[in-house]
Amino acid sequence: MNAVGIDVSKGKSTVAILRPMGEVVQTPKDVSHDMVSLERLVYQILALGEETRVVMEATGRYHEPVAQELHSHGIFVCVVNPLVIHGYCAGGKVRKVKNDQKDSLKIAKYALDHWVDLREYTPMDAIRQQLKIFSRQYNLYMKSSVALQSNLISLTDKVFPGVNELFSSPERDDGHRKWVDFVTTFWHCECISRVSEKAFTERYQKWCKHQGYNYSAGKASDLHTDSLGHIVTLPKNNNTKLLIQTAAKELTAMDELLAVVRREMVRLAAQLPEYETVRAIYGVGDVIAAQLMAEIGDVRNYPRRSSIVAFAGIDPEVNQSGKMDVQSNPSSKRGSPYLRKTLYQLMTIYLRLAPPDEPVYQFLDKKRFEGKPYFVYMTAGANKFLRIYYARVKECLSKLEESAEAKTDVI
């Protein structure tokens, strides 16, 4: 038994090799993340023999090239959650020492102590990896879009209060919003109020035709009426025009980027075998389906339903000792914050639609009827949803595997 502990960092890793009974095969040694150094590490590990297992922490993107390189040469690799290593007390030592050398030895000792329970690393296929990256970028761009929208509303309230509430048209597939395009052209209420209703109606009709929006004479009349009687705090001049149009164009550019990312996310997700099953779950649209699949990954990597719940960090937090039994938080929050955010958005959809025959909503509504706090019943509903998701997707993938095996047997 050879346990290889690798403490991964940016650009280099620290490698230590141990055997049972505390035998040190190799003291901690730094290895650079380049082809030559990693090939040397591969040959060194292969020379140890078949009973060799490599353990490393999941450190964002830094561990992926090392894990993939070792796995491609047939080496058993296990990637563990850093929280597991953090909570592991190697040798029962009380004194705390934190450096790369000690961490690599600690990881190697963990590998020896949990030899039987180590699960082999399987590289995420290219589609799932790309989908996850797109999902993370989508979250980042969405935050920017919300900030830019708030900024534009704040500015328009100084020149045309409430203009963002005058349009109910949904966002187009290309990311354009009617009210944003409107204020780009009619950037001040005086652009409308200082001309006659007939003149504005003609201009509005031409604008709708040019921008690709439906024209309504009644809407033009309402807009002209709504532009009257406002108290503005920014004058109608070139400086104000620059502020409003720049903010509107920045928001439109970000929304166009979001639309492109959404389309690519859906395209990638549709190539995965479980997409139709996930999409068929109540309340799950194209984007949420892609986000769920991106953050959860392959459900076959989770041995039990409770594993996927724990990964999301919505499992109940237990803090009990003797007579003390503290239940301060309804969830551990130890898992993926991106997955929790997606689940929270999904629960708000259930609350808004209130489907009476849907099991997730029935469970959520039951907890709400019992008087549970908002966060508690939202978390309970997300927990219920994840268990249903796990069961349906795993059944779908199992059937596909059985079908593939049957075709192979026939051939």
C-alpha positions as CSV (number, residue, x, y, z in Angstrom):
1,M,0.0,0.0,0.0
2,N,1.4,3.3,-1.1
3,A,-0.4,6.5,-0.2
4,V,0.5,9.6,-2.3
5,G,-0.7,12.8,-0.7
6,I,-0.6,15.9,-3.0
7,D,-1.2,19.4,-1.7
8,V,-2.1,21.3,-4.8
9,S,-1.6,25.1,-5.3
10,K,-1.3,27.4,-8.2
11,G,1.6,26.4,-10.4
12,K,3.0,23.7,-8.2
13,S,2.1,20.8,-5.9
14,T,3.8,19.3,-2.9
15,V,4.0,15.5,-3.0
16,A,4.5,13.1,-0.1
17,I,4.5,9.3,-0.2
18,L,3.7,7.1,2.9
19,R,3.2,3.4,3.6
20,P,1.5,1.8,6.6
21,M,3.1,2.0,10.0
22,G,4.4,5.5,9.3
23,E,7.0,4.5,6.7
24,V,8.0,7.5,4.7
25,V,8.8,6.6,1.1
26,Q,9.3,10.2,0.0
27,T,9.5,13.3,2.1
28,P,7.4,16.3,0.8
29,K,8.7,17.5,-2.5
30,D,7.6,20.3,-4.8
31,V,6.5,19.4,-8.4
32,S,5.9,22.1,-11.0
33,H,2.8,22.0,-13.1
34,D,4.5,21.5,-16.5
35,M,4.6,18.5,-18.8
36,V,8.1,17.3,-17.9
37,S,7.7,17.5,-14.1
38,L,4.3,15.8,-14.2
39,E,5.6,13.0,-16.4
40,R,8.4,12.4,-13.9
41,L,5.8,12.2,-11.2
42,V,3.7,9.7,-13.2
43,Y,6.7,7.4,-13.7
44,Q,7.7,7.7,-10.1
45,I,4.1,6.7,-8.9
46,L,3.9,3.9,-11.5
47,A,7.2,2.5,-10.2
48,L,5.7,2.1,-6.7
49,G,3.5,-0.7,-7.8
50,E,-0.2,-1.5,-8.3
51,E,-1.3,-0.9,-4.7
52,T,-0.9,2.9,-5.0
53,R,-3.5,5.5,-4.5
54,V,-3.2,9.2,-4.9
55,V,-5.3,11.6,-2.9
56,M,-5.6,15.4,-3.4
57,E,-7.9,18.2,-2.4
58,A,-10.4,19.8,-4.7
59,T,-8.9,23.3,-5.1
60,G,-10.9,25.0,-7.8
61,R,-9.3,24.5,-11.2
62,Y,-5.7,24.0,-9.9
63,H,-6.1,20.3,-9.2
64,E,-7.7,19.4,-12.5
65,P,-4.6,19.2,-14.8
66,V,-2.7,17.1,-12.2
67,A,-5.7,14.7,-11.6
68,Q,-6.4,14.3,-15.3
69,E,-2.7,13.6,-16.1
70,L,-2.4,11.0,-13.4
71,H,-5.8,9.4,-14.3
72,S,-4.9,9.2,-18.0
73,H,-1.9,6.9,-17.1
74,G,-4.1,4.5,-15.2
75,I,-3.2,5.7,-11.7
76,F,-5.9,5.6,-9.0
77,V,-6.7,9.2,-8.1
78,C,-9.2,10.4,-5.4
79,V,-10.2,14.0,-5.1
80,V,-11.7,14.9,-1.7
81,N,-13.4,17.9,-0.3
82,P,-11.0,20.2,1.5
83,L,-13.4,20.3,4.5
84,V,-12.8,16.6,5.0
85,I,-9.0,17.1,5.2
86,H,-9.4,20.2,7.3
87,G,-11.5,18.2,9.9
88,Y,-9.1,15.2,9.8
89,C,-6.8,15.1,12.8
90,A,-3.7,13.1,11.7
91,G,-2.1,11.2,14.5
92,G,-4.1,13.0,17.2
93,K,-1.8,15.9,17.3
94,V,-3.0,19.0,19.2
95,R,-0.4,21.5,17.8
96,K,-1.6,23.1,14.6
97,V,1.0,23.5,11.8
98,K,-0.1,24.8,8.4
99,N,2.2,24.6,5.4
100,D,2.4,22.7,2.2
101,Q,4.8,20.0,3.5
102,K,2.6,19.2,6.5
103,D,-0.5,19.3,4.4
104,S,0.8,16.7,1.9
105,L,1.8,14.4,4.8
106,K,-1.7,14.9,6.3
107,I,-3.4,14.0,3.0
108,A,-1.2,10.9,2.7
109,K,-2.1,9.8,6.2
110,Y,-5.8,10.4,5.4
111,A,-5.4,8.1,2.4
112,L,-4.0,5.3,4.5
113,D,-6.7,5.6,7.2
114,H,-9.5,5.7,4.7
115,W,-8.1,3.4,2.1
116,V,-11.2,1.3,1.6
117,D,-13.6,4.3,1.4
118,L,-11.6,6.2,-1.3
119,R,-13.6,6.8,-4.5
120,E,-11.8,7.0,-7.8
121,Y,-11.7,10.3,-9.7
122,T,-13.5,10.3,-13.0
123,P,-12.7,13.4,-15.2
124,M,-15.8,15.5,-16.0
125,D,-16.5,15.0,-19.6
126,A,-16.0,18.0,-21.9
127,I,-19.6,18.9,-22.2
128,R,-20.3,18.9,-18.4
129,Q,-17.1,20.9,-17.8
130,Q,-18.0,23.6,-20.4
131,L,-21.6,23.7,-19.1
132,K,-20.3,24.4,-15.6
133,I,-18.0,27.2,-16.7
134,F,-20.8,28.8,-18.7
135,S,-23.1,28.5,-15.7
136,R,-20.6,30.3,-13.4
137,Q,-20.0,33.0,-16.0
138,Y,-23.8,33.4,-16.4
139,N,-24.1,34.0,-12.6
140,L,-21.3,36.6,-12.8
141,Y,-22.8,38.4,-15.8
142,M,-26.3,38.3,-14.2
143,K,-24.9,40.2,-11.1
144,S,-23.5,42.8,-13.4
145,S,-26.8,43.1,-15.3
146,V,-28.7,43.7,-12.1
147,A,-26.2,46.4,-11.0
148,L,-26.4,48.1,-14.3
149,Q,-30.2,48.0,-14.3
150,S,-30.4,49.5,-10.8
151,N,-28.0,52.2,-12.0
152,L,-30.1,53.0,-15.1
153,I,-33.4,53.1,-13.1
154,S,-31.7,55.5,-10.6
155,L,-30.6,57.8,-13.5
156,T,-34.0,57.7,-15.3
157,D,-35.8,58.6,-12.1
158,K,-34.0,62.0,-12.3
159,V,-35.2,62.7,-15.9
160,F,-38.3,60.5,-16.5
161,P,-39.6,59.0,-13.2
162,G,-41.2,55.6,-13.5
163,V,-40.4,55.1,-17.2
164,N,-39.2,51.5,-16.5
165,E,-42.7,50.7,-15.3
166,L,-44.5,51.9,-18.5
167,F,-43.7,48.8,-20.5
168,S,-44.8,45.2,-19.8
169,S,-43.2,43.5,-22.8
170,P,-41.0,40.5,-21.9
171,E,-37.3,40.5,-22.7
172,R,-36.6,39.4,-26.2
173,D,-34.5,36.4,-27.1
174,D,-31.7,38.7,-28.2
175,G,-31.6,40.3,-24.7
176,H,-33.2,43.6,-25.6
177,R,-35.8,45.2,-23.3
178,K,-38.3,47.6,-24.7
179,W,-38.0,50.2,-21.9
180,V,-34.2,50.2,-22.1
181,D,-34.3,50.7,-25.9
182,F,-37.0,53.4,-25.4
183,V,-34.9,55.5,-22.9
184,T,-31.9,55.2,-25.2
185,T,-33.8,57.2,-27.8
186,F,-36.2,59.2,-25.6
187,W,-33.7,59.8,-22.8
188,H,-35.6,62.7,-21.2
189,C,-39.3,63.3,-20.5
190,E,-39.0,66.6,-22.3
191,C,-38.1,64.8,-25.5
192,I,-41.8,63.7,-25.5
193,S,-43.6,66.4,-23.6
194,R,-42.2,69.4,-25.6
195,V,-43.7,68.0,-28.9
196,S,-47.3,67.5,-29.9
197,E,-48.9,64.1,-29.3
198,K,-49.3,63.7,-33.1
199,A,-45.6,64.4,-33.7
200,F,-44.5,62.0,-31.0
201,T,-46.9,59.3,-32.3
202,E,-45.3,59.5,-35.7
203,R,-41.9,59.3,-34.2
204,Y,-42.8,56.5,-31.9
205,Q,-44.3,54.5,-34.8
206,K,-41.1,54.8,-36.8
207,W,-39.1,53.8,-33.7
208,C,-41.1,50.7,-33.1
209,K,-40.7,49.7,-36.8
210,H,-36.9,50.3,-36.6
211,Q,-36.5,48.4,-33.3
212,G,-38.8,45.5,-34.2
213,Y,-41.5,46.2,-31.5
214,N,-45.3,46.1,-31.9
215,Y,-46.8,49.5,-32.4
216,S,-50.0,50.7,-30.7
217,A,-51.5,54.2,-31.2
218,G,-53.1,53.9,-27.7
219,K,-49.7,53.2,-26.1
220,A,-48.2,56.2,-27.9
221,S,-50.9,58.4,-26.5
222,D,-50.4,57.0,-22.9
223,L,-46.7,57.6,-23.2
224,H,-47.2,61.2,-24.2
225,T,-49.6,61.7,-21.2
226,D,-47.2,60.0,-18.8
227,S,-44.4,62.3,-19.8
228,L,-46.3,65.4,-18.6
229,G,-46.1,67.0,-15.1
230,H,-42.8,65.4,-13.9
231,I,-40.4,67.3,-11.6
232,V,-36.9,66.4,-13.0
233,T,-33.6,67.0,-11.2
234,L,-31.3,66.8,-14.3
235,P,-31.8,69.3,-17.1
236,K,-32.2,68.3,-20.8
237,N,-28.7,68.9,-22.1
238,N,-25.8,66.9,-23.6
239,N,-24.3,65.8,-20.3
240,T,-27.6,64.2,-19.2
241,K,-28.0,62.6,-22.6
242,L,-24.5,61.1,-22.3
243,L,-25.2,59.7,-18.9
244,I,-28.6,58.1,-19.8
245,Q,-27.6,56.7,-23.2
246,T,-24.3,55.3,-21.9
247,A,-26.0,53.5,-19.0
248,A,-28.7,52.2,-21.3
249,K,-26.2,50.9,-23.9
250,E,-24.0,49.2,-21.2
251,L,-27.1,47.4,-19.9
252,T,-28.2,46.4,-23.4
253,A,-24.7,45.1,-24.1
254,M,-24.7,43.0,-20.9
255,D,-28.2,41.6,-21.7
256,E,-27.1,40.7,-25.2
257,L,-24.1,38.8,-23.7
258,L,-26.4,37.0,-21.2
259,A,-28.7,36.0,-24.1
260,V,-25.7,34.4,-25.9
261,V,-24.6,32.6,-22.8
262,R,-28.1,31.3,-22.1
263,R,-28.4,29.9,-25.6
264,E,-25.0,28.2,-25.4
265,M,-25.9,26.7,-21.9
266,V,-29.1,25.3,-23.3
267,R,-27.3,23.9,-26.3
268,L,-24.7,22.1,-24.2
269,A,-27.3,20.8,-21.7
270,A,-29.4,19.4,-24.5
271,Q,-26.5,17.1,-25.5
272,L,-26.5,15.4,-22.1
273,P,-28.6,12.2,-21.7
274,E,-30.7,13.4,-18.7
275,Y,-31.7,16.8,-20.2
276,E,-35.2,15.8,-21.2
277,T,-35.8,14.1,-17.8
278,V,-34.7,17.3,-15.9
279,R,-36.6,19.5,-18.3
280,A,-39.8,17.5,-17.6
281,I,-39.7,18.2,-13.9
282,Y,-42.4,20.8,-12.9
283,G,-41.1,24.4,-12.8
284,V,-37.8,23.7,-14.5
285,G,-37.2,25.7,-17.6
286,D,-34.4,25.6,-20.1
287,V,-32.0,27.9,-18.1
288,I,-32.7,26.4,-14.7
289,A,-32.3,22.9,-16.1
290,A,-28.9,23.8,-17.5
291,Q,-27.9,25.4,-14.2
292,L,-29.0,22.4,-12.2
293,M,-27.2,20.0,-14.5
294,A,-24.0,22.2,-14.4
295,E,-23.8,22.4,-10.7
296,I,-24.9,18.9,-9.8
297,G,-23.0,17.1,-12.5
298,D,-23.4,13.4,-13.0
299,V,-25.7,12.0,-10.3
300,R,-23.9,8.7,-10.5
301,N,-21.1,10.3,-8.6
302,Y,-23.4,10.5,-5.5
303,P,-23.9,7.1,-3.8
304,R,-27.1,8.2,-2.0
305,R,-29.8,10.8,-2.1
306,S,-28.5,12.3,1.1
307,S,-25.1,12.8,-0.6
308,I,-26.5,15.2,-3.2
309,V,-28.5,17.0,-0.5
310,A,-25.3,17.4,1.6
311,F,-23.4,18.7,-1.5
312,A,-26.0,21.4,-1.9
313,G,-25.6,22.3,1.8
314,I,-29.3,22.1,2.6
315,D,-29.0,19.1,5.0
316,P,-30.0,19.9,8.6
317,E,-27.1,21.0,10.8
318,V,-26.7,18.8,13.8
319,N,-25.1,20.2,17.0
320,Q,-25.9,17.9,19.9
321,S,-23.9,16.8,22.9
322,G,-25.3,15.4,26.1
323,K,-28.2,17.6,27.2
324,M,-27.3,20.3,24.7
325,D,-29.2,20.1,21.4
326,V,-28.9,23.3,19.4
327,Q,-30.9,23.7,16.2
328,S,-30.0,27.2,15.1
329,N,-29.7,26.7,11.4
330,P,-32.0,24.6,9.2
331,S,-29.1,23.8,6.8
332,S,-25.4,23.3,7.0
333,K,-24.5,25.6,4.1
334,R,-21.4,23.5,3.5
335,G,-22.0,22.8,-0.2
336,S,-22.3,24.7,-3.4
337,P,-23.7,28.2,-3.0
338,Y,-24.5,28.3,-6.8
339,L,-26.7,25.2,-6.5
340,R,-28.4,26.7,-3.4
341,K,-29.1,29.9,-5.3
342,T,-30.6,27.9,-8.2
343,L,-32.8,25.9,-5.9
344,Y,-34.0,29.0,-4.1
345,Q,-35.0,30.5,-7.4
346,L,-36.9,27.3,-8.3
347,M,-38.7,27.4,-4.9
348,T,-39.9,30.9,-5.6
349,I,-41.4,29.6,-8.9
350,Y,-43.3,26.9,-7.0
351,L,-44.6,29.6,-4.5
352,R,-45.7,31.8,-7.4
353,L,-47.4,29.1,-9.5
354,A,-48.8,27.2,-6.4
355,P,-49.5,23.9,-8.3
356,P,-51.9,21.9,-6.0
357,D,-50.9,18.4,-7.2
358,E,-47.1,18.9,-7.2
359,P,-45.4,16.9,-4.4
360,V,-42.7,19.5,-3.9
361,Y,-45.2,22.3,-3.5
362,Q,-47.4,20.2,-1.3
363,F,-44.4,19.5,1.1
364,L,-43.4,23.2,1.0
365,D,-46.9,24.4,1.7
366,K,-47.3,21.9,4.5
367,K,-44.2,23.3,6.3
368,R,-45.5,26.8,5.7
369,F,-48.9,25.8,7.1
370,E,-47.1,24.4,10.2
371,G,-45.8,27.9,10.9
372,K,-42.2,27.2,9.9
373,P,-40.0,30.3,9.1
374,Y,-39.6,31.3,5.5
375,F,-36.0,30.1,5.2
376,V,-36.9,26.8,6.9
377,Y,-39.8,25.8,4.5
378,M,-37.8,27.1,1.5
379,T,-34.9,24.8,2.4
380,A,-37.3,21.9,3.1
381,G,-38.8,22.3,-0.3
382,A,-35.4,22.4,-2.0
383,N,-34.4,19.2,-0.1
384,K,-37.5,17.5,-1.3
385,F,-36.9,18.6,-4.9
386,L,-33.3,17.4,-4.9
387,R,-34.4,13.9,-3.7
388,I,-36.9,13.7,-6.5
389,Y,-34.3,15.0,-9.0
390,Y,-31.8,12.3,-7.9
391,A,-34.3,9.5,-8.2
392,R,-35.6,10.5,-11.6
393,V,-32.3,11.3,-13.2
394,K,-30.6,8.2,-11.8
395,E,-33.4,6.0,-13.1
396,C,-33.1,7.6,-16.5
397,L,-29.3,7.0,-16.7
398,S,-29.7,3.4,-15.5
399,K,-32.2,2.7,-18.2
400,L,-29.8,4.2,-20.8
401,E,-27.0,2.0,-19.5
402,E,-29.1,-1.1,-19.6
403,S,-30.2,-0.3,-23.1
404,A,-26.6,0.2,-24.2
405,E,-25.5,-3.1,-22.6
406,A,-28.4,-4.9,-24.3
407,K,-27.4,-3.6,-27.7
408,T,-23.8,-4.6,-27.1
409,D,-24.9,-8.2,-26.2
410,V,-26.9,-8.4,-29.4
411,I,-24.0,-7.3,-31.5
